[in-house]
């Protein structure tokens, strides 16, 4: 049976004031998939996550989540669909004054009427899934970067979402922690049958766990495909990005006038 499309992005355009950020973006994300969105800094990747979550409104086009056009939802309907989404922010964004346990319990206490005894069992279950049940009493300041990211992951699945969005989940992690987070994202997506959308610059780690990749450049989809198609691509932008090459469509030098002219100008001023 063909997996259901959970997120549909159609002819999406978005601008900050008069500056276009996204131009005619089309994507489909199915249940049970891990999708990577890659591209250079400032290409609009995080803005796309904000559009999916309904934080900002597109200039034209639309994002559908579970068949609903996000920007057309009223306040109550938007909050309802957001309860079915999880978000893993860059560096975790844990509440620093709450313990690990209370960070994970926060959404359950805020959005459900579950008794505290059940919340306790669910929190320990979520922490056990990320290998940190024994750390439930610690404060965020006592955690390593990798541990904090795993607690944030446990918090993001607290309400069993249908969709989780990850904003640079691998940034600043050592190789072991990076591998652990990648494995957890893949395993939880498969186990819970949800959809995971990862905004990342970490090409090699992402290609190990994702089902499909979209590359954004200059506000448009520059390329897309499976990990195998991406690795074998001869498209100049994709090849440069995947292999981290200096020379290619993305220039190393910021646009400038002639170097010789700049040097001559400096001598004239002296």
N, C-alpha and C positions, 0 to 999 in steps of 0.2 A: 504494500500500500504506500502511495506517495505521501511523504510527511506534509503536514499542514503548514502553510505559510503563516508565520506569526507576525512578522514585520514586513511591510511593503512600503518602499520609498519610491515615489513616482514624480518625475519631472520636478524635483525639488530645487527651489531657488531661495537663497537667503542672502541678505545684505545687512551690514552695519552702516546705517545712514546711507550714503551713496556708494559705499565700498562693497562690491560683490564678494561673497565668501564661497558660496556653493552655487553651481550653475548647472541645472538640468540633471541632478543626481537621480539615478534609478538603481534600486537594490531590492533583493528579496532574501529574507532570512527565515529558514524553516525551523520547526520544533526539533529539538535534539541536535542542532548544529552548533558548532563553534565557528564564529565568523571573525576574521581579523580585518581591521580597517587600518591601512598603513599610508604613510605619506610624510612629506617633510613638515617641519615645524611651521605652524601658521596656515596649514592647508585646509583647515576646517573640520578636522576629525572630531575634536571634542564638541564643536558646535553641532555636529550631526547627532551626537549623543544627547545634547540638550534639546534638540528638536524632537527626538524620539520620546524623551521624557516630558515634553510639553512645557519646558521652561521658557522657550522662545517660540515665536510664530513665524512660519515661512512667508517669504514674499509672494510665492506662488508654488503650486504643486502641493503635495501632501505626504504625511507619514501616517500609515495605518498600523495600529497594533491590535491584534486579535480582531480584525475586521472593522475597527473604529478609527475614524479620522481624528487624530489626536487634537489638532488645533481647533476643531469644531466642538469639542466637549465642554460642557459647563463645569463650574468649579467642583461640584460634587462628583460628577462622572470622571473628571480628571483625577481627583484624589483617589477614587475607587480603583481606577486602572493602575495608578502609581503603586498601590498596595500590592499589586501583582508583579512589580518590578523590583529588582535589587540593584544597588550601585556600589561598586568598589572604587573608591576615590584613590587618586595617586597618594602614596605613602599611608593609606589606610584611613586617615581622618577620624581616629577614635576619639571619644569624649575623654579628655585627659583626667577629669575629676571622678570618673566612674571606673569601677573595677572591670576586668575582663568579663566576668559574669554579667554585670549590669549593662555593659555595652551591648552584649548579645540579647539581653532581655528587654532592652529599651523599646524596640518596635512592638514586641508582644504586649507589653504593658500599655503602650500608647494606643494600639489599634485593635486590641481584642479584650474580651471580658474573661479570659481564662483565669482560673484560680492560680495562686502563687505556687502551689504544689506542682501543678501541671507545667507551669512556666519553668520551674526548676528542672524538671525532667527533660523538657525540650531544649533548654539552653545547654545542659550537659550533653545531650545527644548531638547538637550542632557542633559543640566544641570537640567532642570525641571524633566527629567526622573529619576535622582538620588536625587531629592529633594533639589538642591542647586542653583536654578535659582537666588534666592535673594542674593547669595554670589558671583556673577560673578565679582564684582569689587575688591574682597579681594586678597591679596597676599598669597602665600603658607605659609609664616611664621605666618600668622594670622589664620591658620586653625588647628583644632585638628587632631589627627591621623586618626580618622574615616572619617572626612570630606575630608582630603587629599586623602584617598583611594577612596572615592566616586568621587572626581574630576578626579582622574586617570582613573576610570572606564568610566566616561563620555568621556574622551579623547580617550580611547581605542575603543569606538564605534562611533567615529566621522565620519568615512568613511563607516559605515554600513558593518562591516566585516562579512565574512562567518565563521571565526574561531577566537576565543579569547583564549589566553593562560594566565594563572594566576600563578605567582610564589609566593607561600606563601601569599595569599591575606588576611589571618586572623591573621597574626603575629602581636603581640603588641596591639591588639584592646581590648577594654572593652567589656563585654558581650552584651551590647545594640548595639554597632557599629558592632560587629561581626555578630549578627543576621541580622542587616540591610544589610550588604554586602552580606551575604549568600542569603538572600531573593532577592536582586537585581540581583545577578548572575542567579538565577533560573528564575526569571520573564523575564529578558531580553533575555535569551536563548530561552524561549518559545515564547515571543512576536516577536523577530526578526528571529526566525527559524535558528539560527546559532548553532555552536558547541562550547562548552566551555570545556577547559582542565585545570584542577586545580592540581597543585603540592602543597601538603599540608601535615602537620603533625597533623592537627586538625581533628581527627577522628570523634568525635561526631557531630560537626557542619556539616562536609562534608556529613555524611551519611543521614542527613536530606534533602539534596538538589540534590544529584547526582543520576544518573541512573545506573552507573557501576563503579567499582573500580578495579584498578590494583595495586598489591603490588610488589615492586621490592626489592630484597635482593641479595647481592653478584652479582649484574649485570644481574640477570635473573628474569623472572616473577615467583615469589614464590607462588602467588595465585591470583585469580581474581573472580569476581562475582558481583551480585546485592547487594545493602545494606542489604537486609534481609539475603542473603547467607553469607555475611561477618559477620554479628552479630552472626549468629548461627554456624559459622565455628568452628570445633574442631582442625583444623590444628594448630600445636604448634606456628608457627611464627605469623599467623594471630591473634590467641587468645591473645598472648602476646602483640602484637602491639595495638589491639583494646582496650584491658583492661588496658594497661599501666603497665604490671607486670614486676617486676625486674628479676625474674627467668624465663628462657626460652631459645630458640635457640640463641637469641641475648644476649651475656654475659654481665654482669655488669663490670667485671674486665678485663682490658687489659691483654693480655697474658704476663705472668711473670714466672720466676723460683720459686722454692719453697720458701714460706714466711719464713720458718724456716732457709733455707739456707741463705736468705738475712740477717736475724737477726744475724746469726752466723758470716757472713762475716763482718758485721758492728762491732761486738765485737772484731773480729780478728784485724781489722784496728786500734781500740783503744788500 
